[in-house]
Amino acid sequence: MKSERLSDQISVRIRQDILNKKYRAGEKIPTEKELMKIYSVGRSTIREAIKSLAMAGIVSVQQGNGTTVNEESRSQTIDERLKNADFDEINAVRRLLEEEIVKLAVEHHTAEQLQEMEQQLALRKQAIADDDSEQCANADIAFHTAIAKASSNRVLLSLYQHFTQTIRSFFLKRDLQGIGHFAMSHHLHEDLYKAIKGKKRKQALDIIKFILDNNY
């Protein structure tokens, strides 16, 4: 396996320092000479790292005027924005995604997709019985992903799959004390499955809204 170049490692470190507000948006980062001292590397390594950051749109290099950190909208990837978002922002986006996904899944699901939802519900129920919060999270996310597949909208599925790591992080923070939330909401997930299977759009939407409103 090819080892990571030193300049790539320094690029990652500078990027992390930008995310941690050591170097703020709109401000200049230290000079080349100062960066060499800070990161204990040579001039060519710093130049390559800065070039990489500039190509990624994280910094702007002006000849004779130094290197400036770009505004947040340009310097953060979607993953970084999700990581730094607060709970209300995350839940608002999750609500938009899941409500649309459920509406479409009611209309477009197949027998095979219903079977996958049912299998994930069974795994979720078993994980609750086993008091296994990690497996609860895995099965819960897999259940909702199965619904996203049933929407027959590849863009929505891709967006939801991109969002699952953020949801998993939320579950880890929420469920430090165990599987309580998963257990309390399991009957709602079973009802959601039945509503989708029965093509009951209003009932399915009411259930997913209740699940999200109560952080289930």
PyMOL commands that set and color helices and strands:
alter all, ss='L'
color gray80, all
select helices_A, chain A and resi 6-19+32-39+43-55+72-75+78-84+87-108+111-129+133-150+154-174+180-197+201-213
alter helices_A, ss='H'
color red, helices_A
select strands_A, chain A and resi 59-62+66-69
alter strands_A, ss='S'
color yellow, strands_A
deselect
rebuild
show_as cartoon
